[in-house]
Every structure is written in C-alpha cells, then in structure tokens.
Amino acid sequence: MHFIEKKGQRLAVFDHLISTETGQHIEVPVSSPEMEASMIRAEEIGRRGLAGISALASSDKEPSSSLQNQTAG
C-alpha cells in the first residue's frame, strides 16, 4: 500500500488488490490523518501475520488461542 494525491484528494493505493472491472489497483479515499495512520498500522500488522495479531491480543489470551487453533487445523 502507498499513498498518492489525485485531484487534491489523498488516496491509499493497495498494491496487492486489483479491480476486476478496470484492471487498476484499488484506490480508497483517505478522509483524515487518523484514517491514514490506522491503515498504515493495519498493514504493519498484516505483514507480521498471526504473530502480530497474537501480540495485540496478549492481554486477553482467550481470543488469541482461539485464533491459533483455527489456523492450525
């Protein structure tokens, strides 16, 4: 994901998502700095995979262990 400005609008461009209709990368308008920060944080967590999700749930072990059981098989 990266960010661009197009016609005065800030957009998040998802490099790994392509529209079946246009063949272009998906672009989502970013309406606030908080939204941009949240998108960046979500991408960081996604890159870390399950370990990142487990770290977020470290204060509540039940959801984390349930998630690990689902992915294990």
KEDO-272057 format. One line per 10 residues: number of its first residue (from 1); their letters; for each residue z, y, x of N, C-alpha, C. Coordinates in steps of 0.001 Angstrom, whole numbers, plus 524288, in hexadecimal, padded with zeros to 5 digits. Layout:
NUM	a	Z,Y,X,Z,Y,X,Z,Y,X | ...
END
This chain:
1	mhfiekkgqr	80000,7FB70,80356,80000,80000,80000,80000,804CD,80383 | 7FD12,8089F,801D7,7FD3F,80DB3,80465,7FC8F,811E9,8003F | 7FD74,816C1,801C7,7FD3F,81B12,7FE19,7F8C7,81EBA,7FF88 | 7F634,820CC,7FB82,7F200,8248B,7FC44,7F29B,828FE,7F858 | 7EFD9,82D2D,7F952,7EF7C,8317C,7F58D,7E9DC,831A6,7F3AB | 7E922,831AD,7EE8F,7E3F0,831FE,7EC4C,7E416,835F5,7E7DF | 7E109,83A0F,7E871,7E0CB,83E36,7E47F,7E635,8406C,7E34B | 7E95E,84120,7E753,7EE8F,8435A,7E6AF,7F2AA,83F95,7E4AF | 7F151,83AB2,7E3CE,7F4FA,836BC,7E1CF,7F661,832F6,7E631 | 7FB5A,831E4,7E6E8,7FD33,82E18,7EAC3,7FC8E,828AF,7E864
11	lavfdhlist	7FA0C,8251B,7EB47,7F91D,81FD1,7E962,7FB13,81BD0,7ED4B | 7FD30,81794,7EB40,7FE71,81308,7EE71,7F9CD,80F51,7EDFA | 7F7C9,80D9B,7F26B,7F354,80A11,7F27A,7F54F,804C3,7F45E | 7F48C,800C8,7F116,7F659,7FB8C,7F25A,7F1F9,7F88C,7F502 | 7F27D,7F7C6,7FA1C,7EE6F,7F549,7FD41,7ED54,7EFAD,7FB95 | 7F12B,7ED05,7F98D,7F091,7E77E,7F834,7EF0E,7E69A,7F279 | 7EE80,7EAC7,7EF6B,7ED02,7EA40,7E9ED,7E7BC,7ECE4,7E900 | 7E411,7E9F3,7E6DC,7DEDB,7EC05,7E5D6,7DD99,7EB60,7E00D | 7DB9D,7EF88,7DDA8,7DA25,7EF6F,7D826,7D567,7EBEA,7D760 | 7D5C0,7E865,7D390,7D14A,7E509,7D262,7CCEB,7E823,7CFD4
21	etgqhievpv	7CE36,7EC79,7CD62,7CA49,7EFB0,7CAC3,7C72C,7F30B,7CE8F | 7C9EB,7F582,7D24D,7C750,7F939,7D5C6,7C670,7F729,7DB45 | 7C956,7F328,7DCD1,7C90A,7F12C,7E229,7CBE0,7F4A4,7E613 | 7CEA8,7F89B,7E42E,7D187,7FC3D,7E780,7D74D,7FABD,7E7AE | 7D9E9,7FC97,7EBBA,7DF8C,7FBC2,7EC12,7E241,7FE8E,7E790 | 7E67B,7FC36,7E5B3,7E986,7FE84,7E16F,7EC37,80376,7E372 | 7EBBD,807AD,7E083,7EE47,80C9F,7E1BE,7F1EE,80E09,7DD45 | 7F6C6,80F64,7DEA8,7FAB4,810BE,7DABA,7FC9E,8164A,7DBD1 | 7FC7A,819B3,7D7E5,7FE85,81F02,7D8AC,8045D,81EE8,7D9F8 | 805E5,8221C,7DDB6,80B5C,8229A,7DF42,80D56,827B7,7DD02
31	sspemeasmi	81127,82758,7D981,812DD,82BF3,7D69F,8177C,82ED7,7D904 | 81A07,82C7C,7DCF8,81E86,82F19,7DF57,81F9D,82CDD,7E4BF | 82268,82FC4,7E7F8,823F7,82DBD,7ED13,82765,828D7,7EC96 | 82A85,828AA,7E871,82DDD,82420,7E798,82A98,81F43,7E678 | 82670,81FF8,7E376,822FD,81B96,7E23F,8205E,81998,7E73B | 81E9D,81D2E,7EA8C,81C2C,81BA6,7EF7D,82012,818AF,7F2E8 | 824D3,81A9F,7F346,828D3,817FF,7F669,829F6,81290,7F445 | 82A22,8120E,7EF20,82B18,80D02,7ECB0,826A6,8092D,7EDD5 | 821E3,80B0F,7EDC0,81D5E,807B6,7EEDF,81D6F,805E4,7F48F | 81EE1,80967,7F80D,81F3A,807FB,7FD96,82374,803E8,7FE5C
41	raeeigrrgl	827E7,804AA,7FBDE,82C4B,800F0,7FC4D,82AB0,7FB95,7FA25 | 82800,7FB7C,7F5B7,8264C,7F687,7F36D,82280,7F3B2,7F70A | 81F18,7F69C,7F994,81B6E,7F431,7FD35,81E50,7F1DE,801DE | 8223D,7F49C,803D9,8255B,7F293,80836,8280D,7ED7C,806B2 | 82A41,7ED5C,80210,82CE5,7E8A3,80030,828F6,7E435,7FFA0 | 8245E,7E564,7FD8E,8204E,7E171,7FCF7,81EAF,7DF1B,80227 | 81E6A,7E247,80621,81CF5,7E055,80B53,8210C,7DCA1,80D85 | 825F3,7DD8A,80C33,82A1E,7DA1C,80E27,82A83,7D511,80B04 | 82830,7D509,80669,82831,7D058,80332,82D7F,7CF1B,800ED | 82E8D,7CA2E,80050,83354,7C863,7FDCE,83831,7CA2F,800B5
51	agisalassd	837EC,7CA82,805DC,83C6E,7CC4F,808DB,83DF1,7D1D4,8073D | 83A1B,7D529,80637,83B33,7DA7A,80483,83DA4,7DAA0,7FF24 | 83BCB,7D74E,7FBA8,83DF5,7D710,7F660,8438F,7D50C,7F697 | 84475,7D10F,7F9BB,849B4,7CEDD,7FA44,84D7C,7D2E8,7FC72 | 84BA4,7D615,8001B,84EFE,7DA1C,80261,85098,7DE15,7FE44 | 84D02,7DF6C,7FAC1,84E57,7E320,7F6A0,8526E,7E0E4,7F2F7 | 85242,7DBD7,7F222,855DC,7D953,7EE7E,85AB3,7D72D,7F13B | 85BA0,7D8C4,7F60B,85FFE,7D685,7F902,86549,7D789,7F67F | 865BB,7DBB4,7F37F,86AB3,7DCC7,7F0F0,86B85,7D94F,7EC2D | 86754,7D6F9,7EA3C,86797,7D381,7E5B3,864BC,7CE75,7E716
61	kepssslqnq	8678F,7CAA4,7E900,8652C,7C5DD,7EB13,86269,7C296,7E6F1 | 863FB,7C2DE,7E220,861A9,7BF93,7DE0D,85BD3,7C07D,7DD53 | 859EE,7C54C,7DC94,8544B,7C60F,7DBF4,85139,7C473,7E0CC | 85364,7C56E,7E555,850B4,7C41F,7EA29,85014,7BE2D,7EAA8 | 85437,7BB3C,7E991,853D0,7B592,7EA07,85047,7B34E,7E5D3 | 85025,7B59A,7E147,84C97,7B3D6,7DD2F,846EB,7B499,7DED6 | 845DE,7B900,7E130,84094,7BA32,7E2FC,83EF5,7B660,7E743 | 8427D,7B536,7EAD2,84135,7B18E,7EF0D,84028,7AC20,7ECE0 | 84310,7AA80,7E8F1,84233,7A560,7E69D,83CEA,7A50B,7E3F0 | 83B46,7A93B,7E182,8363D,7A947,7DED2,831B8,7A8D5,7E2B1
71	tag	83223,7AB7C,7E71C,82DDD,7AB6C,7EADE,82DDA,7A676,7EE25 | 83250,7A3DF,7EE87,832B3,79F2C,7F1C4,8302D,79A74,7EF11 | 82FB5,79AAB,7EA12,82D0E,7964A,7E7E3,82EE3,7947C,7E2C5
END
